[in-house]
C-alpha cells in the first residue's frame, strides 16, 4: 500500500466552500489534484494506493480525510468531482476515529501528529537524496501544499528520511505523479 | 523550447461549454490539467515550455489553442481558471494563422496535420522505447487524451519516434509531468 499524505495549510474544514472557487477554499484545487494523482490511472484506479489530506484551515481544523484506492468507486479525476467528495466528508460529524462519508472516503479529527504516530513516513525535500539513487523506499510520503512546512511541523518530522525528485520544485500533485512513476518502475523491474 | 501537443478527441470547440461541467465538455478537465502540467511549477512558470491543445469536438473542429510559457501571465493551475482562458480563445474569430486571445494564449483553425507539418514530434506509446534509456530527446511530444489515436491520426504519425514512460498507462497530464521530470534531470545533469 502506497500512501501520500498532503498537508493543506489553509485548506477549508468548512463544508460550505464554493465548488466554483476551489483556490479560494485554501487552495482546495491543489488537494483535489493530489487525490487524482494518488489514485487515478488512465483507465482505472490504483487499488494499492491511498491519499490522506490534512486540512488546517478554519475553526474545525485539523481534520484528516483518507481516500482509499482499494474501496473507492468511480473516482473521476476532475477537481470539482473530488471537491464534492471532500465537502461530503467535511459535513459528516466525526471524532478522532475515521468515519466513512462515501465508499473509500473517510474523515476524522486530527492532523499531522496523529498520522506520523501511526505510520513511518518519508518527506519530499529539495535537499533530500535523489530518489532515483535511493535504496528501498518507504510506503508513505509526506508532502506540503504551496506553503512550506511550519516550524512546528518540522519538529514533528525530525529524523524522517528525505528525498528529492529532481532539480525543479513541483506542485504536490505533480510530485505524487513522479513518485508513482518511480515506484511503478521499481515494482515492475523497469530500473 | 519544450512543447506538449495534446489531442482532445471530443473536446468542445464551442465556447459556451459550462465551467461547472468540464468533463461534459469533451473531457475539457483533462486538457486543462495538461496546460498546468506543461507550464506550472510550484512557485513560477516554465518559461521555456508550451502546450498545444487540439480540440476535435463540435462543428467548429479542428481548432488548436497554443499556450506559451514565455508570454503567459499569472496562470493559476486550477482547471476552472484554465478553462476560462480556453473559452475566451474559442470565442475569438480566427483563421488558419494563430491569433492572440489573452497574453500567451493563441487560437487558430486546424489540427494535428498542421502541427505535424510545422515541427518534429515524438509520440508517447506503451510500446515505445523506455524514455530513461533513450538518447537525445526531441523538443515536442504528442499525446492523446483518454481516447486512443484514431487510424487517420496514426497514419499522420507514421515514422515518429515513440517513447514509453513506465509500466502504467497514465493520464496525459501525468505523462507530461513525468516527461518534464526526465527533461529537467537531463538539462541539469541529474542523470
Boltz contact constraints between the chains, C-beta under 6 A:
constraints:
  - contact:
      token1: [A, 22]
      token2: [B, 78]
      max_distance: 6.0
  - contact:
      token1: [A, 23]
      token2: [B, 78]
      max_distance: 6.0
  - contact:
      token1: [A, 29]
      token2: [B, 78]
      max_distance: 6.0
  - contact:
      token1: [A, 41]
      token2: [B, 168]
      max_distance: 6.0
  - contact:
      token1: [A, 42]
      token2: [B, 169]
      max_distance: 6.0
  - contact:
      token1: [A, 42]
      token2: [B, 170]
      max_distance: 6.0
  - contact:
      token1: [A, 42]
      token2: [B, 171]
      max_distance: 6.0
  - contact:
      token1: [A, 78]
      token2: [B, 22]
      max_distance: 6.0
  - contact:
      token1: [A, 78]
      token2: [B, 23]
      max_distance: 6.0
  - contact:
      token1: [A, 78]
      token2: [B, 29]
      max_distance: 6.0
  - contact:
      token1: [A, 79]
      token2: [B, 79]
      max_distance: 6.0
  - contact:
      token1: [A, 166]
      token2: [B, 181]
      max_distance: 6.0
  - contact:
      token1: [A, 166]
      token2: [B, 184]
      max_distance: 6.0
  - contact:
      token1: [A, 166]
      token2: [B, 185]
      max_distance: 6.0
  - contact:
      token1: [A, 166]
      token2: [B, 190]
      max_distance: 6.0
  - contact:
      token1: [A, 167]
      token2: [B, 184]
      max_distance: 6.0
  - contact:
      token1: [A, 167]
      token2: [B, 188]
      max_distance: 6.0
  - contact:
      token1: [A, 167]
      token2: [B, 190]
      max_distance: 6.0
  - contact:
      token1: [A, 168]
      token2: [B, 41]
      max_distance: 6.0
  - contact:
      token1: [A, 168]
      token2: [B, 184]
      max_distance: 6.0
  - contact:
      token1: [A, 169]
      token2: [B, 42]
      max_distance: 6.0
  - contact:
      token1: [A, 170]
      token2: [B, 42]
      max_distance: 6.0
  - contact:
      token1: [A, 171]
      token2: [B, 42]
      max_distance: 6.0
  - contact:
      token1: [A, 174]
      token2: [B, 177]
      max_distance: 6.0
  - contact:
      token1: [A, 177]
      token2: [B, 174]
      max_distance: 6.0
  - contact:
      token1: [A, 177]
      token2: [B, 177]
      max_distance: 6.0
  - contact:
      token1: [A, 178]
      token2: [B, 181]
      max_distance: 6.0
  - contact:
      token1: [A, 181]
      token2: [B, 166]
      max_distance: 6.0
  - contact:
      token1: [A, 181]
      token2: [B, 178]
      max_distance: 6.0
  - contact:
      token1: [A, 184]
      token2: [B, 166]
      max_distance: 6.0
  - contact:
      token1: [A, 184]
      token2: [B, 167]
      max_distance: 6.0
  - contact:
      token1: [A, 184]
      token2: [B, 168]
      max_distance: 6.0
  - contact:
      token1: [A, 185]
      token2: [B, 166]
      max_distance: 6.0
  - contact:
      token1: [A, 188]
      token2: [B, 167]
      max_distance: 6.0
  - contact:
      token1: [A, 190]
      token2: [B, 166]
      max_distance: 6.0
  - contact:
      token1: [A, 190]
      token2: [B, 167]
      max_distance: 6.0
